[in-house]
Amino acid sequence: MGVPIEFCEPWTTVDRLCCPDLEPVDCVTGEPVAATYAWTDDELIDAATGILFRQTCSLFPGLCVIRVRPCVQCSCNRSPCGCGRYSFVDLQDRYPVINVDEVLIDGVVVDPATYRVDDYHRLVRLNGQCWPVCQDLSLPETEVGTFAVEYTAGRQAPLQLQMAAAELACELKRACNGLDCRFPSNVTHVSRQGVTMDISAVEAAVNGGVSGLAAVDIAVGQYNCARSKSRVYHPQLAKPRQVYPS
């Protein structure tokens, strides 16, 4: 189980774009003039978010709502034990679970007071009962003999990456309109239909820290995959189980 490999929500919004030079005005009246671009602002934001998401180790997909039909594991300190002691469903293997929105058993909503989340990924039952071990996946989750969980998981991008996405989206907008932009010369190319974006070249420039956008290069440099540190596991260093939301 897990969050999709792509981001779940964009890192910025249209109202946070700061592209004042891209708002054309009438030279006589000084009034704004409607401009037509090949890509909408939302599409440019999605492109910018996708580039930065992949270049920062896919750490920040945003908040993703996920619905699963799980199978159950009973465990206690990595050793099998009775379900009455520690019955849990492992929801996530990468991103922290932010909230459990709904649990259904036999089509009936389970009381949230009877479960909790441990270590930001284990859904633990508290009333001494087991989670269903088997279910009929051919039936809709509203029927008897089914088990479903809906939860929110993921990580929101830090502020510097949100700002970087807004700046990158503006530069993509300049490039696709044939205006001067700060990308290296190999980032865009001209086709017969006008100026188009070479996304692979943009992504390579961002990954190499030479996009020409200071805020983007600094932000990516802080979360670049090359900065990831190796980890060593030792039994005496194992962390105690954390109970959500502490």
RONU-402742 format. One record per residue (C-alpha): residue number from 1; x, y, z. Coordinates in steps of 0.2 Angstrom, whole numbers. Layout:
// RONU-402742
(site NUM,(X,Y,Z))
...
//
This chain:
// RONU-402742
(site 1,(0,0,0))
(site 2,(6,18,-2))
(site 3,(4,35,-10))
(site 4,(5,36,-29))
(site 5,(22,39,-36))
(site 6,(17,56,-43))
(site 7,(11,71,-32))
(site 8,(-7,72,-26))
(site 9,(-9,91,-26))
(site 10,(1,106,-34))
(site 11,(13,115,-23))
(site 12,(6,132,-27))
(site 13,(-9,141,-33))
(site 14,(-13,153,-47))
(site 15,(-16,167,-35))
(site 16,(2,165,-28))
(site 17,(10,167,-45))
(site 18,(20,183,-46))
(site 19,(22,186,-65))
(site 20,(17,205,-66))
(site 21,(27,207,-83))
(site 22,(15,194,-91))
(site 23,(0,204,-89))
(site 24,(-1,214,-106))
(site 25,(-9,231,-106))
(site 26,(-16,242,-120))
(site 27,(-2,255,-125))
(site 28,(-16,268,-127))
(site 29,(-28,265,-113))
(site 30,(-17,257,-101))
(site 31,(-30,244,-98))
(site 32,(-27,225,-96))
(site 33,(-28,215,-112))
(site 34,(-33,197,-112))
(site 35,(-19,186,-117))
(site 36,(-19,169,-125))
(site 37,(-6,156,-119))
(site 38,(-3,138,-125))
(site 39,(-5,132,-107))
(site 40,(-16,137,-93))
(site 41,(-8,143,-77))
(site 42,(-14,127,-68))
(site 43,(-6,117,-81))
(site 44,(11,126,-79))
(site 45,(9,124,-60))
(site 46,(7,106,-62))
(site 47,(22,105,-74))
(site 48,(33,115,-61))
(site 49,(27,104,-47))
(site 50,(31,88,-56))
(site 51,(48,94,-60))
(site 52,(53,99,-43))
(site 53,(44,84,-35))
(site 54,(55,72,-45))
(site 55,(71,82,-41))
(site 56,(68,82,-22))
(site 57,(67,63,-20))
(site 58,(48,63,-21))
(site 59,(47,68,-3))
(site 60,(33,80,-4))
(site 61,(17,73,-13))
(site 62,(6,84,-4))
(site 63,(-9,77,6))
(site 64,(-16,61,-3))
(site 65,(-33,54,1))
(site 66,(-31,35,-1))
(site 67,(-45,21,0))
(site 68,(-39,3,3))
(site 69,(-46,-14,5))
(site 70,(-32,-21,17))
(site 71,(-27,-38,23))
(site 72,(-22,-40,41))
(site 73,(-6,-44,50))
(site 74,(-5,-48,69))
(site 75,(12,-44,77))
(site 76,(20,-38,93))
(site 77,(39,-32,93))
(site 78,(41,-41,76))
(site 79,(35,-58,84))
(site 80,(18,-66,81))
(site 81,(7,-64,95))
(site 82,(-12,-65,99))
(site 83,(-23,-52,90))
(site 84,(-30,-47,106))
(site 85,(-14,-40,111))
(site 86,(-9,-30,96))
(site 87,(-20,-31,80))
(site 88,(-15,-18,67))
(site 89,(-16,-14,48))
(site 90,(0,-8,40))
(site 91,(-6,7,30))
(site 92,(9,15,23))
(site 93,(27,11,19))
(site 94,(34,28,15))
(site 95,(23,43,20))
(site 96,(16,47,37))
(site 97,(-2,44,39))
(site 98,(-10,61,44))
(site 99,(-28,56,48))
(site 100,(-39,40,47))
(site 101,(-55,47,38))
(site 102,(-66,31,39))
(site 103,(-65,13,43))
(site 104,(-79,1,37))
(site 105,(-82,-17,42))
(site 106,(-96,-26,34))
(site 107,(-102,-9,27))
(site 108,(-103,-1,44))
(site 109,(-93,13,50))
(site 110,(-81,9,64))
(site 111,(-81,20,80))
(site 112,(-65,31,79))
(site 113,(-63,28,97))
(site 114,(-59,10,95))
(site 115,(-43,12,84))
(site 116,(-28,23,84))
(site 117,(-12,26,73))
(site 118,(5,20,79))
(site 119,(21,26,71))
(site 120,(12,36,58))
(site 121,(8,20,48))
(site 122,(0,6,59))
(site 123,(-19,6,61))
(site 124,(-21,-2,78))
(site 125,(-37,-9,85))
(site 126,(-41,-5,104))
(site 127,(-56,-14,109))
(site 128,(-48,-32,110))
(site 129,(-55,-38,93))
(site 130,(-46,-42,78))
(site 131,(-47,-33,61))
(site 132,(-55,-44,48))
(site 133,(-42,-56,42))
(site 134,(-51,-61,26))
(site 135,(-63,-51,15))
(site 136,(-72,-54,-2))
(site 137,(-64,-42,-14))
(site 138,(-78,-46,-27))
(site 139,(-91,-37,-16))
(site 140,(-93,-18,-14))
(site 141,(-87,-12,2))
(site 142,(-104,-8,8))
(site 143,(-108,-27,9))
(site 144,(-106,-40,23))
(site 145,(-89,-48,22))
(site 146,(-79,-33,17))
(site 147,(-66,-21,25))
(site 148,(-61,-4,19))
(site 149,(-50,10,26))
(site 150,(-49,28,20))
(site 151,(-35,39,26))
(site 152,(-25,54,22))
(site 153,(-6,53,20))
(site 154,(9,62,13))
(site 155,(19,77,16))
(site 156,(16,95,11))
(site 157,(31,104,3))
(site 158,(40,117,14))
(site 159,(38,135,10))
(site 160,(54,137,0))
(site 161,(49,124,-12))
(site 162,(31,131,-14))
(site 163,(39,148,-18))
(site 164,(51,139,-30))
(site 165,(36,131,-39))
(site 166,(28,148,-41))
(site 167,(44,155,-49))
(site 168,(47,140,-60))
(site 169,(29,141,-66))
(site 170,(31,159,-71))
(site 171,(47,156,-81))
(site 172,(39,142,-90))
(site 173,(25,154,-94))
(site 174,(38,167,-101))
(site 175,(46,153,-111))
(site 176,(30,146,-119))
(site 177,(25,164,-124))
(site 178,(42,167,-133))
(site 179,(47,181,-120))
(site 180,(64,182,-112))
(site 181,(67,170,-98))
(site 182,(81,165,-87))
(site 183,(83,147,-92))
(site 184,(99,141,-101))
(site 185,(98,142,-120))
(site 186,(95,123,-122))
(site 187,(80,123,-111))
(site 188,(67,130,-124))
(site 189,(66,127,-143))
(site 190,(56,135,-157))
(site 191,(45,124,-167))
(site 192,(34,129,-182))
(site 193,(19,132,-171))
(site 194,(29,145,-160))
(site 195,(39,143,-144))
(site 196,(37,127,-135))
(site 197,(44,120,-119))
(site 198,(57,106,-118))
(site 199,(52,99,-101))
(site 200,(67,86,-101))
(site 201,(79,100,-103))
(site 202,(71,111,-89))
(site 203,(71,96,-78))
(site 204,(89,93,-82))
(site 205,(94,111,-78))
(site 206,(85,111,-62))
(site 207,(93,94,-57))
(site 208,(110,101,-61))
(site 209,(107,117,-51))
(site 210,(109,128,-67))
(site 211,(91,133,-70))
(site 212,(96,151,-69))
(site 213,(83,153,-55))
(site 214,(91,156,-38))
(site 215,(76,152,-27))
(site 216,(73,136,-37))
(site 217,(92,130,-37))
(site 218,(94,134,-18))
(site 219,(77,125,-14))
(site 220,(82,109,-24))
(site 221,(99,109,-17))
(site 222,(92,107,0))
(site 223,(82,92,-4))
(site 224,(91,84,-18))
(site 225,(93,65,-18))
(site 226,(112,67,-18))
(site 227,(111,74,0))
(site 228,(102,59,7))
(site 229,(113,51,20))
(site 230,(116,32,23))
(site 231,(108,24,38))
(site 232,(114,10,49))
(site 233,(102,-1,60))
(site 234,(107,-8,76))
(site 235,(95,-17,88))
(site 236,(100,-6,103))
(site 237,(95,10,93))
(site 238,(78,5,89))
(site 239,(65,18,93))
(site 240,(50,15,104))
(site 241,(33,14,96))
(site 242,(25,31,94))
(site 243,(6,33,97))
(site 244,(-2,45,85))
(site 245,(-3,60,85))
(site 246,(11,63,98))
//
